[in-house]
Amino acid sequence: MSGSSVLIVSQPTTDGVAVCVRDLVAAAVSSGYRVTVACPATGDLATWVVQRGAAWERLELRRPPDLSDIKAVLRVRKLA
């Protein structure tokens, strides 16, 4: 899959979902994909994905959802 790109967007950056994203990133990078993960700066996920060879883009998402997430959605469109 040389040259193919993957964008993963995640609001959780610790524990369950973040661990799954970390493992998906490792598998995709080792299969030759260019991977970018967009997620908040807090937690472990940003460091994990960079350590596994992916790019990281800061994307602040709120929980519960907030009006500021509209800006984040527009950013995802740009990244995609």
mmCIF file of the N, C-alpha and C atoms, coordinates in Angstrom:
data_MODEL
# 
_entry.id   MODEL 
# 
loop_
_atom_site.group_PDB 
_atom_site.id 
_atom_site.type_symbol 
_atom_site.label_atom_id 
_atom_site.label_alt_id 
_atom_site.label_comp_id 
_atom_site.label_asym_id 
_atom_site.label_entity_id 
_atom_site.label_seq_id 
_atom_site.pdbx_PDB_ins_code 
_atom_site.Cartn_x 
_atom_site.Cartn_y 
_atom_site.Cartn_z 
_atom_site.occupancy 
_atom_site.B_iso_or_equiv 
_atom_site.pdbx_formal_charge 
_atom_site.auth_seq_id 
_atom_site.auth_comp_id 
_atom_site.auth_asym_id 
_atom_site.auth_atom_id 
_atom_site.pdbx_PDB_model_num 
ATOM 1   N N  . MET A 1 1  ? 0.823   -1.182 0.000  1.00 0.00 ? 1  MET A N  1 
ATOM 2   C CA . MET A 1 1  ? 0.000   0.000  0.000  1.00 0.00 ? 1  MET A CA 1 
ATOM 3   C C  . MET A 1 1  ? 0.875   1.257  0.000  1.00 0.00 ? 1  MET A C  1 
ATOM 4   N N  . SER A 1 2  ? 1.995   1.192  -0.588 1.00 0.00 ? 2  SER A N  1 
ATOM 5   C CA . SER A 1 2  ? 2.910   2.326  -0.588 1.00 0.00 ? 2  SER A CA 1 
ATOM 6   C C  . SER A 1 2  ? 2.223   3.573  -1.126 1.00 0.00 ? 2  SER A C  1 
ATOM 7   N N  . GLY A 1 3  ? 2.357   4.666  -0.392 1.00 0.00 ? 3  GLY A N  1 
ATOM 8   C CA . GLY A 1 3  ? 1.777   5.923  -0.824 1.00 0.00 ? 3  GLY A CA 1 
ATOM 9   C C  . GLY A 1 3  ? 0.372   6.177  -0.317 1.00 0.00 ? 3  GLY A C  1 
ATOM 10  N N  . SER A 1 4  ? -0.268  5.189  0.257  1.00 0.00 ? 4  SER A N  1 
ATOM 11  C CA . SER A 1 4  ? -1.623  5.385  0.778  1.00 0.00 ? 4  SER A CA 1 
ATOM 12  C C  . SER A 1 4  ? -1.569  6.055  2.139  1.00 0.00 ? 4  SER A C  1 
ATOM 13  N N  . SER A 1 5  ? -2.533  6.924  2.381  1.00 0.00 ? 5  SER A N  1 
ATOM 14  C CA . SER A 1 5  ? -2.580  7.672  3.634  1.00 0.00 ? 5  SER A CA 1 
ATOM 15  C C  . SER A 1 5  ? -3.821  7.321  4.427  1.00 0.00 ? 5  SER A C  1 
ATOM 16  N N  . VAL A 1 6  ? -3.676  7.405  5.750  1.00 0.00 ? 6  VAL A N  1 
ATOM 17  C CA . VAL A 1 6  ? -4.782  7.148  6.664  1.00 0.00 ? 6  VAL A CA 1 
ATOM 18  C C  . VAL A 1 6  ? -4.839  8.293  7.661  1.00 0.00 ? 6  VAL A C  1 
ATOM 19  N N  . LEU A 1 7  ? -6.036  8.808  7.896  1.00 0.00 ? 7  LEU A N  1 
ATOM 20  C CA . LEU A 1 7  ? -6.260  9.813  8.937  1.00 0.00 ? 7  LEU A CA 1 
ATOM 21  C C  . LEU A 1 7  ? -7.154  9.191  9.991  1.00 0.00 ? 7  LEU A C  1 
ATOM 22  N N  . ILE A 1 8  ? -6.684  9.205  11.234 1.00 0.00 ? 8  ILE A N  1 
ATOM 23  C CA . ILE A 1 8  ? -7.469  8.704  12.360 1.00 0.00 ? 8  ILE A CA 1 
ATOM 24  C C  . ILE A 1 8  ? -7.730  9.878  13.290 1.00 0.00 ? 8  ILE A C  1 
ATOM 25  N N  . VAL A 1 9  ? -8.988  10.079 13.658 1.00 0.00 ? 9  VAL A N  1 
ATOM 26  C CA . VAL A 1 9  ? -9.375  11.151 14.568 1.00 0.00 ? 9  VAL A CA 1 
ATOM 27  C C  . VAL A 1 9  ? -9.882  10.512 15.852 1.00 0.00 ? 9  VAL A C  1 
ATOM 28  N N  . SER A 1 10 ? -9.347  10.975 16.974 1.00 0.00 ? 10 SER A N  1 
ATOM 29  C CA . SER A 1 10 ? -9.736  10.399 18.259 1.00 0.00 ? 10 SER A CA 1 
ATOM 30  C C  . SER A 1 10 ? -9.858  11.482 19.310 1.00 0.00 ? 10 SER A C  1 
ATOM 31  N N  . GLN A 1 11 ? -10.949 11.466 20.051 1.00 0.00 ? 11 GLN A N  1 
ATOM 32  C CA . GLN A 1 11 ? -11.078 12.371 21.187 1.00 0.00 ? 11 GLN A CA 1 
ATOM 33  C C  . GLN A 1 11 ? -10.438 11.736 22.422 1.00 0.00 ? 11 GLN A C  1 
ATOM 34  N N  . PRO A 1 12 ? -10.650 10.436 22.688 1.00 0.00 ? 12 PRO A N  1 
ATOM 35  C CA . PRO A 1 12 ? -9.982  9.825  23.836 1.00 0.00 ? 12 PRO A CA 1 
ATOM 36  C C  . PRO A 1 12 ? -8.469  9.706  23.591 1.00 0.00 ? 12 PRO A C  1 
ATOM 37  N N  . THR A 1 13 ? -7.682  9.993  24.608 1.00 0.00 ? 13 THR A N  1 
ATOM 38  C CA . THR A 1 13 ? -6.226  9.937  24.463 1.00 0.00 ? 13 THR A CA 1 
ATOM 39  C C  . THR A 1 13 ? -5.555  9.070  25.520 1.00 0.00 ? 13 THR A C  1 
ATOM 40  N N  . THR A 1 14 ? -6.356  8.350  26.301 1.00 0.00 ? 14 THR A N  1 
ATOM 41  C CA . THR A 1 14 ? -5.831  7.423  27.290 1.00 0.00 ? 14 THR A CA 1 
ATOM 42  C C  . THR A 1 14 ? -6.718  6.179  27.305 1.00 0.00 ? 14 THR A C  1 
ATOM 43  N N  . ASP A 1 15 ? -6.175  5.121  27.816 1.00 0.00 ? 15 ASP A N  1 
ATOM 44  C CA . ASP A 1 15 ? -6.909  3.876  28.048 1.00 0.00 ? 15 ASP A CA 1 
ATOM 45  C C  . ASP A 1 15 ? -7.473  3.249  26.769 1.00 0.00 ? 15 ASP A C  1 
ATOM 46  N N  . GLY A 1 16 ? -8.631  2.617  26.854 1.00 0.00 ? 16 GLY A N  1 
ATOM 47  C CA . GLY A 1 16 ? -9.192  1.745  25.833 1.00 0.00 ? 16 GLY A CA 1 
ATOM 48  C C  . GLY A 1 16 ? -9.111  2.184  24.383 1.00 0.00 ? 16 GLY A C  1 
ATOM 49  N N  . VAL A 1 17 ? -9.811  3.246  24.033 1.00 0.00 ? 17 VAL A N  1 
ATOM 50  C CA . VAL A 1 17 ? -9.825  3.700  22.644 1.00 0.00 ? 17 VAL A CA 1 
ATOM 51  C C  . VAL A 1 17 ? -8.423  4.097  22.204 1.00 0.00 ? 17 VAL A C  1 
ATOM 52  N N  . ALA A 1 18 ? -7.703  4.818  23.047 1.00 0.00 ? 18 ALA A N  1 
ATOM 53  C CA . ALA A 1 18 ? -6.358  5.260  22.693 1.00 0.00 ? 18 ALA A CA 1 
ATOM 54  C C  . ALA A 1 18 ? -5.414  4.079  22.472 1.00 0.00 ? 18 ALA A C  1 
ATOM 55  N N  . VAL A 1 19 ? -5.552  3.043  23.268 1.00 0.00 ? 19 VAL A N  1 
ATOM 56  C CA . VAL A 1 19 ? -4.725  1.839  23.087 1.00 0.00 ? 19 VAL A CA 1 
ATOM 57  C C  . VAL A 1 19 ? -5.048  1.179  21.750 1.00 0.00 ? 19 VAL A C  1 
ATOM 58  N N  . CYS A 1 20 ? -6.321  1.110  21.396 1.00 0.00 ? 20 CYS A N  1 
ATOM 59  C CA . CYS A 1 20 ? -6.713  0.541  20.096 1.00 0.00 ? 20 CYS A CA 1 
ATOM 60  C C  . CYS A 1 20 ? -6.150  1.370  18.948 1.00 0.00 ? 20 CYS A C  1 
ATOM 61  N N  . VAL A 1 21 ? -6.241  2.693  19.054 1.00 0.00 ? 21 VAL A N  1 
ATOM 62  C CA . VAL A 1 21 ? -5.687  3.560  18.014 1.00 0.00 ? 21 VAL A CA 1 
ATOM 63  C C  . VAL A 1 21 ? -4.178  3.352  17.914 1.00 0.00 ? 21 VAL A C  1 
ATOM 64  N N  . ARG A 1 22 ? -3.496  3.300  19.046 1.00 0.00 ? 22 ARG A N  1 
ATOM 65  C CA . ARG A 1 22 ? -2.047  3.057  19.061 1.00 0.00 ? 22 ARG A CA 1 
ATOM 66  C C  . ARG A 1 22 ? -1.695  1.779  18.297 1.00 0.00 ? 22 ARG A C  1 
ATOM 67  N N  . ASP A 1 23 ? -2.431  0.713  18.561 1.00 0.00 ? 23 ASP A N  1 
ATOM 68  C CA . ASP A 1 23 ? -2.151  -0.568 17.910 1.00 0.00 ? 23 ASP A CA 1 
ATOM 69  C C  . ASP A 1 23 ? -2.493  -0.539 16.423 1.00 0.00 ? 23 ASP A C  1 
ATOM 70  N N  . LEU A 1 24 ? -3.574  0.140  16.048 1.00 0.00 ? 24 LEU A N  1 
ATOM 71  C CA . LEU A 1 24 ? -3.920  0.298  14.628 1.00 0.00 ? 24 LEU A CA 1 
ATOM 72  C C  . LEU A 1 24 ? -2.847  1.087  13.886 1.00 0.00 ? 24 LEU A C  1 
ATOM 73  N N  . VAL A 1 25 ? -2.338  2.125  14.541 1.00 0.00 ? 25 VAL A N  1 
ATOM 74  C CA . VAL A 1 25 ? -1.268  2.925  13.945 1.00 0.00 ? 25 VAL A CA 1 
ATOM 75  C C  . VAL A 1 25 ? -0.034  2.068  13.699 1.00 0.00 ? 25 VAL A C  1 
ATOM 76  N N  . ALA A 1 26 ? 0.356   1.287  14.685 1.00 0.00 ? 26 ALA A N  1 
ATOM 77  C CA . ALA A 1 26 ? 1.539   0.421  14.541 1.00 0.00 ? 26 ALA A CA 1 
ATOM 78  C C  . ALA A 1 26 ? 1.358   -0.538 13.366 1.00 0.00 ? 26 ALA A C  1 
ATOM 79  N N  . ALA A 1 27 ? 0.189   -1.139 13.251 1.00 0.00 ? 27 ALA A N  1 
ATOM 80  C CA . ALA A 1 27 ? -0.066  -2.085 12.160 1.00 0.00 ? 27 ALA A CA 1 
ATOM 81  C C  . ALA A 1 27 ? -0.071  -1.376 10.806 1.00 0.00 ? 27 ALA A C  1 
ATOM 82  N N  . ALA A 1 28 ? -0.688  -0.221 10.737 1.00 0.00 ? 28 ALA A N  1 
ATOM 83  C CA . ALA A 1 28 ? -0.769  0.503  9.463  1.00 0.00 ? 28 ALA A CA 1 
ATOM 84  C C  . ALA A 1 28 ? 0.607   0.989  9.014  1.00 0.00 ? 28 ALA A C  1 
ATOM 85  N N  . VAL A 1 29 ? 1.383   1.541  9.933  1.00 0.00 ? 29 VAL A N  1 
ATOM 86  C CA . VAL A 1 29 ? 2.730   2.017  9.591  1.00 0.00 ? 29 VAL A CA 1 
ATOM 87  C C  . VAL A 1 29 ? 3.592   0.857  9.123  1.00 0.00 ? 29 VAL A C  1 
ATOM 88  N N  . SER A 1 30 ? 3.527   -0.274 9.817  1.00 0.00 ? 30 SER A N  1 
ATOM 89  C CA . SER A 1 30 ? 4.342   -1.426 9.423  1.00 0.00 ? 30 SER A CA 1 
ATOM 90  C C  . SER A 1 30 ? 3.896   -2.015 8.088  1.00 0.00 ? 30 SER A C  1 
ATOM 91  N N  . SER A 1 31 ? 2.669   -1.711 7.674  1.00 0.00 ? 31 SER A N  1 
ATOM 92  C CA . SER A 1 31 ? 2.172   -2.164 6.374  1.00 0.00 ? 31 SER A CA 1 
ATOM 93  C C  . SER A 1 31 ? 2.440   -1.154 5.262  1.00 0.00 ? 31 SER A C  1 
ATOM 94  N N  . GLY A 1 32 ? 3.098   -0.053 5.601  1.00 0.00 ? 32 GLY A N  1 
ATOM 95  C CA . GLY A 1 32 ? 3.491   0.919  4.596  1.00 0.00 ? 32 GLY A CA 1 
ATOM 96  C C  . GLY A 1 32 ? 2.588   2.117  4.412  1.00 0.00 ? 32 GLY A C  1 
ATOM 97  N N  . TYR A 1 33 ? 1.585   2.261  5.253  1.00 0.00 ? 33 TYR A N  1 
ATOM 98  C CA . TYR A 1 33 ? 0.697   3.420  5.162  1.00 0.00 ? 33 TYR A CA 1 
ATOM 99  C C  . TYR A 1 33 ? 1.346   4.649  5.801  1.00 0.00 ? 33 TYR A C  1 
ATOM 100 N N  . ARG A 1 34 ? 1.024   5.812  5.265  1.00 0.00 ? 34 ARG A N  1 
ATOM 101 C CA . ARG A 1 34 ? 1.364   7.080  5.924  1.00 0.00 ? 34 ARG A CA 1 
ATOM 102 C C  . ARG A 1 34 ? 0.180   7.413  6.815  1.00 0.00 ? 34 ARG A C  1 
ATOM 103 N N  . VAL A 1 35 ? 0.431   7.468  8.099  1.00 0.00 ? 35 VAL A N  1 
ATOM 104 C CA . VAL A 1 35 ? -0.655  7.634  9.068  1.00 0.00 ? 35 VAL A CA 1 
ATOM 105 C C  . VAL A 1 35 ? -0.529  8.979  9.773  1.00 0.00 ? 35 VAL A C  1 
ATOM 106 N N  . THR A 1 36 ? -1.662  9.649  9.889  1.00 0.00 ? 36 THR A N  1 
ATOM 107 C CA . THR A 1 36 ? -1.761  10.859 10.691 1.00 0.00 ? 36 THR A CA 1 
ATOM 108 C C  . THR A 1 36 ? -2.865  10.633 11.709 1.00 0.00 ? 36 THR A C  1 
ATOM 109 N N  . VAL A 1 37 ? -2.577  10.971 12.953 1.00 0.00 ? 37 VAL A N  1 
ATOM 110 C CA . VAL A 1 37 ? -3.582  10.906 14.012 1.00 0.00 ? 37 VAL A CA 1 
ATOM 111 C C  . VAL A 1 37 ? -3.849  12.322 14.489 1.00 0.00 ? 37 VAL A C  1 
ATOM 112 N N  . ALA A 1 38 ? -5.110  12.703 14.487 1.00 0.00 ? 38 ALA A N  1 
ATOM 113 C CA . ALA A 1 38 ? -5.532  13.997 15.003 1.00 0.00 ? 38 ALA A CA 1 
ATOM 114 C C  . ALA A 1 38 ? -6.255  13.767 16.317 1.00 0.00 ? 38 ALA A C  1 
ATOM 115 N N  . CYS A 1 39 ? -5.731  14.367 17.384 1.00 0.00 ? 39 CYS A N  1 
ATOM 116 C CA . CYS A 1 39 ? -6.313  14.179 18.706 1.00 0.00 ? 39 CYS A CA 1 
ATOM 117 C C  . CYS A 1 39 ? -5.850  15.299 19.628 1.00 0.00 ? 39 CYS A C  1 
ATOM 118 N N  . PRO A 1 40 ? -6.495  15.418 20.792 1.00 0.00 ? 40 PRO A N  1 
ATOM 119 C CA . PRO A 1 40 ? -6.050  16.418 21.764 1.00 0.00 ? 40 PRO A CA 1 
ATOM 120 C C  . PRO A 1 40 ? -4.617  16.149 22.241 1.00 0.00 ? 40 PRO A C  1 
ATOM 121 N N  . ALA A 1 41 ? -4.010  17.190 22.792 1.00 0.00 ? 41 ALA A N  1 
ATOM 122 C CA . ALA A 1 41 ? -2.629  17.095 23.268 1.00 0.00 ? 41 ALA A CA 1 
ATOM 123 C C  . ALA A 1 41 ? -2.514  16.387 24.610 1.00 0.00 ? 41 ALA A C  1 
ATOM 124 N N  . THR A 1 42 ? -3.599  16.301 25.352 1.00 0.00 ? 42 THR A N  1 
ATOM 125 C CA . THR A 1 42 ? -3.541  15.663 26.666 1.00 0.00 ? 42 THR A CA 1 
ATOM 126 C C  . THR A 1 42 ? -3.468  14.156 26.522 1.00 0.00 ? 42 THR A C  1 
ATOM 127 N N  . GLY A 1 43 ? -3.034  13.460 27.549 1.00 0.00 ? 43 GLY A N  1 
ATOM 128 C CA . GLY A 1 43 ? -2.991  12.006 27.543 1.00 0.00 ? 43 GLY A CA 1 
ATOM 129 C C  . GLY A 1 43 ? -1.767  11.460 26.828 1.00 0.00 ? 43 GLY A C  1 
ATOM 130 N N  . ASP A 1 44 ? -1.812  10.165 26.531 1.00 0.00 ? 44 ASP A N  1 
ATOM 131 C CA . ASP A 1 44 ? -0.672  9.437  25.999 1.00 0.00 ? 44 ASP A CA 1 
ATOM 132 C C  . ASP A 1 44 ? -0.660  9.275  24.484 1.00 0.00 ? 44 ASP A C  1 
ATOM 133 N N  . LEU A 1 45 ? -1.787  9.435  23.834 1.00 0.00 ? 45 LEU A N  1 
ATOM 134 C CA . LEU A 1 45 ? -1.926  9.040  22.436 1.00 0.00 ? 45 LEU A CA 1 
ATOM 135 C C  . LEU A 1 45 ? -0.962  9.760  21.504 1.00 0.00 ? 45 LEU A C  1 
ATOM 136 N N  . ALA A 1 46 ? -0.809  11.046 21.641 1.00 0.00 ? 46 ALA A N  1 
ATOM 137 C CA . ALA A 1 46 ? 0.079   11.798 20.738 1.00 0.00 ? 46 ALA A CA 1 
ATOM 138 C C  . ALA A 1 46 ? 1.500   11.237 20.772 1.00 0.00 ? 46 ALA A C  1 
ATOM 139 N N  . THR A 1 47 ? 2.011   10.985 21.948 1.00 0.00 ? 47 THR A N  1 
ATOM 140 C CA . THR A 1 47 ? 3.362   10.428 22.082 1.00 0.00 ? 47 THR A CA 1 
ATOM 141 C C  . THR A 1 47 ? 3.428   9.023  21.502 1.00 0.00 ? 47 THR A C  1 
ATOM 142 N N  . TRP A 1 48 ? 2.428   8.212  21.802 1.00 0.00 ? 48 TRP A N  1 
ATOM 143 C CA . TRP A 1 48 ? 2.426   6.828  21.298 1.00 0.00 ? 48 TRP A CA 1 
ATOM 144 C C  . TRP A 1 48 ? 2.484   6.781  19.782 1.00 0.00 ? 48 TRP A C  1 
ATOM 145 N N  . VAL A 1 49 ? 1.680   7.592  19.104 1.00 0.00 ? 49 VAL A N  1 
ATOM 146 C CA . VAL A 1 49 ? 1.627   7.492  17.644 1.00 0.00 ? 49 VAL A CA 1 
ATOM 147 C C  . VAL A 1 49 ? 2.913   7.984  17.001 1.00 0.00 ? 49 VAL A C  1 
ATOM 148 N N  . VAL A 1 50 ? 3.498   9.028  17.559 1.00 0.00 ? 50 VAL A N  1 
ATOM 149 C CA . VAL A 1 50 ? 4.771   9.517  17.020 1.00 0.00 ? 50 VAL A CA 1 
ATOM 150 C C  . VAL A 1 50 ? 5.865   8.462  17.214 1.00 0.00 ? 50 VAL A C  1 
ATOM 151 N N  . GLN A 1 51 ? 5.878   7.805  18.363 1.00 0.00 ? 51 GLN A N  1 
ATOM 152 C CA . GLN A 1 51 ? 6.850   6.742  18.621 1.00 0.00 ? 51 GLN A CA 1 
ATOM 153 C C  . GLN A 1 51 ? 6.708   5.587  17.632 1.00 0.00 ? 51 GLN A C  1 
ATOM 154 N N  . ARG A 1 52 ? 5.519   5.402  17.085 1.00 0.00 ? 52 ARG A N  1 
ATOM 155 C CA . ARG A 1 52 ? 5.264   4.305  16.145 1.00 0.00 ? 52 ARG A CA 1 
ATOM 156 C C  . ARG A 1 52 ? 5.382   4.740  14.688 1.00 0.00 ? 52 ARG A C  1 
ATOM 157 N N  . GLY A 1 53 ? 5.838   5.962  14.461 1.00 0.00 ? 53 GLY A N  1 
ATOM 158 C CA . GLY A 1 53 ? 6.128   6.400  13.103 1.00 0.00 ? 53 GLY A CA 1 
ATOM 159 C C  . GLY A 1 53 ? 5.025   7.157  12.395 1.00 0.00 ? 53 GLY A C  1 
ATOM 160 N N  . ALA A 1 54 ? 4.003   7.563  13.117 1.00 0.00 ? 54 ALA A N  1 
ATOM 161 C CA . ALA A 1 54 ? 2.907   8.319  12.517 1.00 0.00 ? 54 ALA A CA 1 
ATOM 162 C C  . ALA A 1 54 ? 3.092   9.808  12.793 1.00 0.00 ? 54 ALA A C  1 
ATOM 163 N N  . ALA A 1 55 ? 2.370   10.605 12.027 1.00 0.00 ? 55 ALA A N  1 
ATOM 164 C CA . ALA A 1 55 ? 2.338   12.044 12.277 1.00 0.00 ? 55 ALA A CA 1 
ATOM 165 C C  . ALA A 1 55 ? 1.215   12.332 13.257 1.00 0.00 ? 55 ALA A C  1 
ATOM 166 N N  . TRP A 1 56 ? 1.398   13.405 14.026 1.00 0.00 ? 56 TRP A N  1 
ATOM 167 C CA . TRP A 1 56 ? 0.367   13.817 14.962 1.00 0.00 ? 56 TRP A CA 1 
ATOM 168 C C  . TRP A 1 56 ? -0.042  15.246 14.671 1.00 0.00 ? 56 TRP A C  1 
ATOM 169 N N  . GLU A 1 57 ? -1.344  15.480 14.664 1.00 0.00 ? 57 GLU A N  1 
ATOM 170 C CA . GLU A 1 57 ? -1.910  16.820 14.514 1.00 0.00 ? 57 GLU A CA 1 
ATOM 171 C C  . GLU A 1 57 ? -2.754  17.118 15.749 1.00 0.00 ? 57 GLU A C  1 
ATOM 172 N N  . ARG A 1 58 ? -2.479  18.237 16.353 1.00 0.00 ? 58 ARG A N  1 
ATOM 173 C CA . ARG A 1 58 ? -3.266  18.633 17.531 1.00 0.00 ? 58 ARG A CA 1 
ATOM 174 C C  . ARG A 1 58 ? -4.672  19.001 17.084 1.00 0.00 ? 58 ARG A C  1 
ATOM 175 N N  . LEU A 1 59 ? -5.648  18.380 17.708 1.00 0.00 ? 59 LEU A N  1 
ATOM 176 C CA . LEU A 1 59 ? -7.050  18.644 17.412 1.00 0.00 ? 59 LEU A CA 1 
ATOM 177 C C  . LEU A 1 59 ? -7.809  18.598 18.726 1.00 0.00 ? 59 LEU A C  1 
ATOM 178 N N  . GLU A 1 60 ? -8.155  19.744 19.223 1.00 0.00 ? 60 GLU A N  1 
ATOM 179 C CA . GLU A 1 60 ? -8.830  19.808 20.514 1.00 0.00 ? 60 GLU A CA 1 
ATOM 180 C C  . GLU A 1 60 ? -10.315 19.517 20.340 1.00 0.00 ? 60 GLU A C  1 
ATOM 181 N N  . LEU A 1 61 ? -10.750 18.455 20.941 1.00 0.00 ? 61 LEU A N  1 
ATOM 182 C CA . LEU A 1 61 ? -12.155 18.047 20.946 1.00 0.00 ? 61 LEU A CA 1 
ATOM 183 C C  . LEU A 1 61 ? -12.619 18.016 22.394 1.00 0.00 ? 61 LEU A C  1 
ATOM 184 N N  . ARG A 1 62 ? -13.834 18.348 22.636 1.00 0.00 ? 62 ARG A N  1 
ATOM 185 C CA . ARG A 1 62 ? -14.359 18.449 23.997 1.00 0.00 ? 62 ARG A CA 1 
ATOM 186 C C  . ARG A 1 62 ? -15.301 17.291 24.317 1.00 0.00 ? 62 ARG A C  1 
ATOM 187 N N  . ARG A 1 63 ? -15.429 17.036 25.593 1.00 0.00 ? 63 ARG A N  1 
ATOM 188 C CA . ARG A 1 63 ? -16.409 16.102 26.086 1.00 0.00 ? 63 ARG A CA 1 
ATOM 189 C C  . ARG A 1 63 ? -17.061 16.718 27.289 1.00 0.00 ? 63 ARG A C  1 
ATOM 190 N N  . PRO A 1 64 ? -18.357 16.891 27.311 1.00 0.00 ? 64 PRO A N  1 
ATOM 191 C CA . PRO A 1 64 ? -19.292 16.554 26.248 1.00 0.00 ? 64 PRO A CA 1 
ATOM 192 C C  . PRO A 1 64 ? -19.071 17.471 25.038 1.00 0.00 ? 64 PRO A C  1 
ATOM 193 N N  . PRO A 1 65 ? -19.657 17.098 23.895 1.00 0.00 ? 65 PRO A N  1 
ATOM 194 C CA . PRO A 1 65 ? -19.502 17.929 22.701 1.00 0.00 ? 65 PRO A CA 1 
ATOM 195 C C  . PRO A 1 65 ? -19.840 19.393 23.006 1.00 0.00 ? 65 PRO A C  1 
ATOM 196 N N  . ASP A 1 66 ? -19.124 20.261 22.305 1.00 0.00 ? 66 ASP A N  1 
ATOM 197 C CA . ASP A 1 66 ? -19.221 21.687 22.567 1.00 0.00 ? 66 ASP A CA 1 
ATOM 198 C C  . ASP A 1 66 ? -19.279 22.432 21.236 1.00 0.00 ? 66 ASP A C  1 
ATOM 199 N N  . LEU A 1 67 ? -19.763 23.637 21.244 1.00 0.00 ? 67 LEU A N  1 
ATOM 200 C CA . LEU A 1 67 ? -19.798 24.428 20.011 1.00 0.00 ? 67 LEU A CA 1 
ATOM 201 C C  . LEU A 1 67 ? -18.407 24.622 19.418 1.00 0.00 ? 67 LEU A C  1 
ATOM 202 N N  . SER A 1 68 ? -17.380 24.602 20.248 1.00 0.00 ? 68 SER A N  1 
ATOM 203 C CA . SER A 1 68 ? -16.009 24.739 19.742 1.00 0.00 ? 68 SER A CA 1 
ATOM 204 C C  . SER A 1 68 ? -15.610 23.566 18.846 1.00 0.00 ? 68 SER A C  1 
ATOM 205 N N  . ASP A 1 69 ? -16.339 22.469 18.929 1.00 0.00 ? 69 ASP A N  1 
ATOM 206 C CA . ASP A 1 69 ? -16.040 21.314 18.078 1.00 0.00 ? 69 ASP A CA 1 
ATOM 207 C C  . ASP A 1 69 ? -16.316 21.597 16.599 1.00 0.00 ? 69 ASP A C  1 
ATOM 208 N N  . ILE A 1 70 ? -17.113 22.593 16.311 1.00 0.00 ? 70 ILE A N  1 
ATOM 209 C CA . ILE A 1 70 ? -17.366 22.960 14.910 1.00 0.00 ? 70 ILE A CA 1 
ATOM 210 C C  . ILE A 1 70 ? -16.049 23.343 14.248 1.00 0.00 ? 70 ILE A C  1 
ATOM 211 N N  . LYS A 1 71 ? -15.237 24.101 14.942 1.00 0.00 ? 71 LYS A N  1 
ATOM 212 C CA . LYS A 1 71 ? -13.917 24.478 14.433 1.00 0.00 ? 71 LYS A CA 1 
ATOM 213 C C  . LYS A 1 71 ? -13.056 23.226 14.199 1.00 0.00 ? 71 LYS A C  1 
ATOM 214 N N  . ALA A 1 72 ? -13.144 22.266 15.108 1.00 0.00 ? 72 ALA A N  1 
ATOM 215 C CA . ALA A 1 72 ? -12.384 21.027 14.965 1.00 0.00 ? 72 ALA A CA 1 
ATOM 216 C C  . ALA A 1 72 ? -12.838 20.236 13.739 1.00 0.00 ? 72 ALA A C  1 
ATOM 217 N N  . VAL A 1 73 ? -14.130 20.198 13.495 1.00 0.00 ? 73 VAL A N  1 
ATOM 218 C CA . VAL A 1 73 ? -14.646 19.479 12.324 1.00 0.00 ? 73 VAL A CA 1 
ATOM 219 C C  . VAL A 1 73 ? -14.124 20.121 11.036 1.00 0.00 ? 73 VAL A C  1 
ATOM 220 N N  . LEU A 1 74 ? -14.094 21.428 10.995 1.00 0.00 ? 74 LEU A N  1 
ATOM 221 C CA . LEU A 1 74 ? -13.542 22.111 9.819  1.00 0.00 ? 74 LEU A CA 1 
ATOM 222 C C  . LEU A 1 74 ? -12.061 21.771 9.639  1.00 0.00 ? 74 LEU A C  1 
ATOM 223 N N  . ARG A 1 75 ? -11.339 21.645 10.729 1.00 0.00 ? 75 ARG A N  1 
ATOM 224 C CA . ARG A 1 75 ? -9.923  21.270 10.661 1.00 0.00 ? 75 ARG A CA 1 
ATOM 225 C C  . ARG A 1 75 ? -9.771  19.845 10.117 1.00 0.00 ? 75 ARG A C  1 
ATOM 226 N N  . VAL A 1 76 ? -10.636 18.938 10.543 1.00 0.00 ? 76 VAL A N  1 
ATOM 227 C CA . VAL A 1 76 ? -10.599 17.562 10.039 1.00 0.00 ? 76 VAL A CA 1 
ATOM 228 C C  . VAL A 1 76 ? -10.805 17.559 8.543  1.00 0.00 ? 76 VAL A C  1 
ATOM 229 N N  . ARG A 1 77 ? -11.713 18.372 8.054  1.00 0.00 ? 77 ARG A N  1 
ATOM 230 C CA . ARG A 1 77 ? -11.927 18.468 6.591  1.00 0.00 ? 77 ARG A CA 1 
ATOM 231 C C  . ARG A 1 77 ? -10.646 18.859 5.885  1.00 0.00 ? 77 ARG A C  1 
ATOM 232 N N  . LYS A 1 78 ? -9.915  19.816 6.434  1.00 0.00 ? 78 LYS A N  1 
ATOM 233 C CA . LYS A 1 78 ? -8.647  20.233 5.841  1.00 0.00 ? 78 LYS A CA 1 
ATOM 234 C C  . LYS A 1 78 ? -7.625  19.105 5.844  1.00 0.00 ? 78 LYS A C  1 
ATOM 235 N N  . LEU A 1 79 ? -7.557  18.386 6.971  1.00 0.00 ? 79 LEU A N  1 
ATOM 236 C CA . LEU A 1 79 ? -6.595  17.287 7.087  1.00 0.00 ? 79 LEU A CA 1 
ATOM 237 C C  . LEU A 1 79 ? -6.916  16.147 6.120  1.00 0.00 ? 79 LEU A C  1 
ATOM 238 N N  . ALA A 1 80 ? -8.199  15.905 5.933  1.00 0.00 ? 80 ALA A N  1 
ATOM 239 C CA . ALA A 1 80 ? -8.608  14.799 5.055  1.00 0.00 ? 80 ALA A CA 1 
ATOM 240 C C  . ALA A 1 80 ? -8.390  15.184 3.611  1.00 0.00 ? 80 ALA A C  1 
# 
